[in-house]
Each structure stands twice: as structure tokens, then as C-alpha cells.
Amino acid sequence: MPHDFSTQSTTHSVNNHSGGSTTYANNLIGFSIISFPLFLVLGIITYKKYRAAVFRRRIATLEKLWLIDIKNSTYRQD
């Protein structure tokens, strides 16, 4: 069996930039899919910490008012 090897040059035009925008879009979609839940969880955690701080501040204010009210009130039992 003879093997014929030909050394003919072929010219194929390869467009290297054809998949660039598709790859960029895929990367952007992938980044969005990963980052959205991450930002959502971080936002929920931050909001809960903020509400806890507001709650503690309200309790401290009510305790101060309660202590002022006790000091100013005189309860006399006759």
C-alpha cells in the first residue's frame, strides 16, 4: 500500500474574533449567576444586623426613659 503524502498548502481563513463577544456574554452571564445570590445573601445579613442595631437602640432609649420616670415619680403609700 503506497502512502501518498501531498504537501499542498491550503488557505483557511480563520476568524479569531468571531467567538469573542459570545465568550464575553457567557462570562457576564456566569458572573451574574454567581454574584446575584451572593449579593442577595449579603444584603439580607446586612439588613438583619441593621434591624438588630435599631432594636437595641430603641430598647436603650426606653430603658433610659423608664429610669428617668422612676426617679421623677414619688410613690407614697399613706
BATI-251239 format. One record per residue (C-alpha): residue number from 0; chain; residue in one letter; x, z, y. Coordinates in Angstrom, 1 decimal. Layout:
<nodes>
+-----+-------+------+--------+--------+--------+
:  nr : kette : rest :      u :      w :      v :
+-----+-------+------+--------+--------+--------+
: NUM :     A :    A :      X :      Z :      Y :
...
+-----+-------+------+--------+--------+--------+
</nodes>
This chain:
<nodes>
+-----+-------+------+--------+--------+--------+
:  nr : kette : rest :      u :      w :      v :
+-----+-------+------+--------+--------+--------+
:   0 :     A :    M :    0.0 :    0.0 :    0.0 :
:   1 :     A :    P :    1.6 :   -1.1 :    3.1 :
:   2 :     A :    H :    1.2 :    1.0 :    6.2 :
:   3 :     A :    D :    0.9 :   -0.9 :    9.4 :
:   4 :     A :    F :    1.6 :    1.1 :   12.5 :
:   5 :     A :    S :    0.9 :   -0.6 :   15.7 :
:   6 :     A :    T :    2.3 :    0.6 :   19.0 :
:   7 :     A :    Q :   -0.2 :   -0.8 :   21.3 :
:   8 :     A :    S :   -0.8 :    1.1 :   24.5 :
:   9 :     A :    T :   -4.3 :    2.0 :   25.2 :
:  10 :     A :    T :   -5.6 :    2.9 :   28.6 :
:  11 :     A :    H :   -8.2 :    5.5 :   28.6 :
:  12 :     A :    S :   -9.4 :    6.8 :   32.0 :
:  13 :     A :    V :   -9.8 :   10.5 :   31.7 :
:  14 :     A :    N :  -11.6 :   12.2 :   34.4 :
:  15 :     A :    N :  -10.2 :   15.7 :   34.6 :
:  16 :     A :    H :  -12.6 :   16.8 :   37.3 :
:  17 :     A :    S :  -15.8 :   15.9 :   35.5 :
:  18 :     A :    G :  -16.3 :   19.4 :   33.9 :
:  19 :     A :    G :  -15.1 :   21.4 :   36.8 :
:  20 :     A :    S :  -18.4 :   22.0 :   38.5 :
:  21 :     A :    T :  -20.1 :   22.7 :   35.2 :
:  22 :     A :    T :  -17.4 :   25.3 :   34.3 :
:  23 :     A :    Y :  -17.8 :   26.9 :   37.8 :
:  24 :     A :    A :  -21.5 :   27.1 :   37.3 :
:  25 :     A :    N :  -21.2 :   28.6 :   33.9 :
:  26 :     A :    N :  -18.7 :   31.2 :   35.2 :
:  27 :     A :    L :  -21.0 :   32.0 :   38.0 :
:  28 :     A :    I :  -24.0 :   32.5 :   35.7 :
:  29 :     A :    G :  -21.9 :   34.6 :   33.3 :
:  30 :     A :    F :  -20.7 :   36.7 :   36.2 :
:  31 :     A :    S :  -24.3 :   37.2 :   37.4 :
:  32 :     A :    I :  -25.5 :   38.1 :   33.9 :
:  33 :     A :    I :  -22.8 :   40.8 :   33.6 :
:  34 :     A :    S :  -22.9 :   42.1 :   37.2 :
:  35 :     A :    F :  -26.6 :   42.4 :   37.7 :
:  36 :     A :    P :  -27.2 :   45.2 :   35.1 :
:  37 :     A :    L :  -24.0 :   46.9 :   36.3 :
:  38 :     A :    F :  -25.2 :   46.9 :   39.9 :
:  39 :     A :    L :  -28.7 :   48.0 :   38.8 :
:  40 :     A :    V :  -27.4 :   51.0 :   36.9 :
:  41 :     A :    L :  -25.0 :   52.0 :   39.7 :
:  42 :     A :    G :  -27.9 :   51.7 :   42.2 :
:  43 :     A :    I :  -30.1 :   53.9 :   40.1 :
:  44 :     A :    I :  -27.4 :   56.5 :   39.7 :
:  45 :     A :    T :  -26.6 :   56.5 :   43.4 :
:  46 :     A :    Y :  -30.3 :   56.8 :   44.3 :
:  47 :     A :    K :  -30.8 :   59.8 :   41.9 :
:  48 :     A :    K :  -27.8 :   61.5 :   43.4 :
:  49 :     A :    Y :  -29.1 :   60.9 :   46.9 :
:  50 :     A :    R :  -32.6 :   62.3 :   46.0 :
:  51 :     A :    A :  -30.9 :   65.4 :   44.4 :
:  52 :     A :    A :  -28.9 :   66.0 :   47.6 :
:  53 :     A :    V :  -32.1 :   65.7 :   49.7 :
:  54 :     A :    F :  -33.9 :   68.1 :   47.4 :
:  55 :     A :    R :  -31.1 :   70.6 :   47.6 :
:  56 :     A :    R :  -31.0 :   70.3 :   51.4 :
:  57 :     A :    R :  -34.8 :   70.9 :   51.6 :
:  58 :     A :    I :  -34.5 :   74.0 :   49.3 :
:  59 :     A :    A :  -31.7 :   75.4 :   51.5 :
:  60 :     A :    T :  -33.9 :   74.8 :   54.6 :
:  61 :     A :    L :  -36.9 :   76.5 :   53.1 :
:  62 :     A :    E :  -34.7 :   79.5 :   51.9 :
:  63 :     A :    K :  -33.4 :   79.9 :   55.5 :
:  64 :     A :    L :  -36.9 :   79.8 :   56.9 :
:  65 :     A :    W :  -38.1 :   82.3 :   54.3 :
:  66 :     A :    L :  -35.2 :   84.7 :   55.2 :
:  67 :     A :    I :  -36.0 :   84.4 :   58.9 :
:  68 :     A :    D :  -39.7 :   85.0 :   58.2 :
:  69 :     A :    I :  -38.9 :   88.2 :   56.2 :
:  70 :     A :    K :  -36.6 :   89.5 :   58.9 :
:  71 :     A :    N :  -39.1 :   89.0 :   61.6 :
:  72 :     A :    S :  -42.1 :   90.3 :   59.7 :
:  73 :     A :    T :  -42.8 :   94.0 :   59.5 :
:  74 :     A :    Y :  -45.0 :   95.2 :   56.7 :
:  75 :     A :    R :  -46.3 :   98.6 :   57.4 :
:  76 :     A :    Q :  -48.4 :  100.4 :   54.9 :
:  77 :     A :    D :  -50.4 :  103.2 :   56.6 :
+-----+-------+------+--------+--------+--------+
</nodes>
